[in-house]
């Protein structure tokens, strides 16, 4: 039989594969942070980890460089730093990045909803679409929308740039409620 002390020695043992998986997760998180736009990067909370923030800024500079090797080495360094940080900070970083990506997805979905509404208003069944839209949104000006539709169709028929279509999109974006537009 095995001695209980010998068995308890292996309780904290982590396989090499598990270490690699954890390392890959940290590397991916580091990559996601480095690939954020400047305004998104500024929204990430690096409280008490200014040195880590500086390393990420260096990685961002090296990413735009034409040479891959300095960037790769810097990302390995970032990953090493992340391994030594407390789990709460890493979880907060993951939450910040997920929040930023969630806002992007929500913004894209709202944009696509507006695009579809505009496309439907400029299509063959525009009267039905306009009636349904007016039933949902009482704050819209039916005559203004009709004028913009007419302007967009005229420009399209003449082969001119779609200024009326853009103006219709802008009007919808500014005047539809939160659920549909913004």
ChimeraX attribute file (.defattr): number of C-alpha atoms within 10 A of each C-alpha:
attribute: neighborCount
match mode: 1-to-1
recipient: residues
	/A:1	3
	/A:2	6
	/A:3	7
	/A:4	8
	/A:5	8
	/A:6	9
	/A:7	9
	/A:8	10
	/A:9	9
	/A:10	9
	/A:11	8
	/A:12	7
	/A:13	8
	/A:14	9
	/A:15	9
	/A:16	9
	/A:17	9
	/A:18	10
	/A:19	11
	/A:20	11
	/A:21	12
	/A:22	13
	/A:23	17
	/A:24	13
	/A:25	13
	/A:26	21
	/A:27	20
	/A:28	14
	/A:29	18
	/A:30	20
	/A:31	17
	/A:32	15
	/A:33	21
	/A:34	20
	/A:35	15
	/A:36	17
	/A:37	10
	/A:38	11
	/A:39	8
	/A:40	14
	/A:41	20
	/A:42	11
	/A:43	12
	/A:44	19
	/A:45	15
	/A:46	16
	/A:47	9
	/A:48	9
	/A:49	11
	/A:50	11
	/A:51	11
	/A:52	17
	/A:53	18
	/A:54	12
	/A:55	17
	/A:56	22
	/A:57	16
	/A:58	16
	/A:59	25
	/A:60	21
	/A:61	12
	/A:62	19
	/A:63	19
	/A:64	10
	/A:65	12
	/A:66	9
	/A:67	10
	/A:68	11
	/A:69	12
	/A:70	14
	/A:71	19
	/A:72	14
	/A:73	13
	/A:74	18
	/A:75	24
	/A:76	16
	/A:77	17
	/A:78	21
	/A:79	20
	/A:80	14
	/A:81	14
	/A:82	19
	/A:83	15
	/A:84	8
	/A:85	12
	/A:86	9
	/A:87	11
	/A:88	9
	/A:89	16
	/A:90	15
	/A:91	11
	/A:92	14
	/A:93	18
	/A:94	18
	/A:95	13
	/A:96	18
	/A:97	21
	/A:98	13
	/A:99	13
	/A:100	16
	/A:101	15
	/A:102	12
	/A:103	12
	/A:104	12
	/A:105	12
	/A:106	12
	/A:107	14
	/A:108	12
	/A:109	15
	/A:110	18
	/A:111	17
	/A:112	13
	/A:113	15
	/A:114	21
	/A:115	16
	/A:116	12
	/A:117	20
	/A:118	21
	/A:119	15
	/A:120	16
	/A:121	22
	/A:122	21
	/A:123	13
	/A:124	10
	/A:125	10
	/A:126	17
	/A:127	14
	/A:128	12
	/A:129	18
	/A:130	19
	/A:131	12
	/A:132	11
	/A:133	16
	/A:134	14
	/A:135	10
	/A:136	13
	/A:137	14
	/A:138	11
	/A:139	10
	/A:140	17
	/A:141	12
	/A:142	14
	/A:143	9
	/A:144	12
	/A:145	18
	/A:146	17
	/A:147	13
	/A:148	22
	/A:149	21
	/A:150	15
	/A:151	18
	/A:152	22
	/A:153	17
	/A:154	14
	/A:155	16
	/A:156	15
	/A:157	9
	/A:158	9
	/A:159	9
	/A:160	11
	/A:161	11
	/A:162	15
	/A:163	14
	/A:164	20
	/A:165	22
	/A:166	14
	/A:167	16
	/A:168	24
	/A:169	20
	/A:170	13
	/A:171	16
	/A:172	20
	/A:173	18
	/A:174	12
	/A:175	16
	/A:176	18
	/A:177	15
	/A:178	10
	/A:179	7
	/A:180	17
	/A:181	19
	/A:182	17
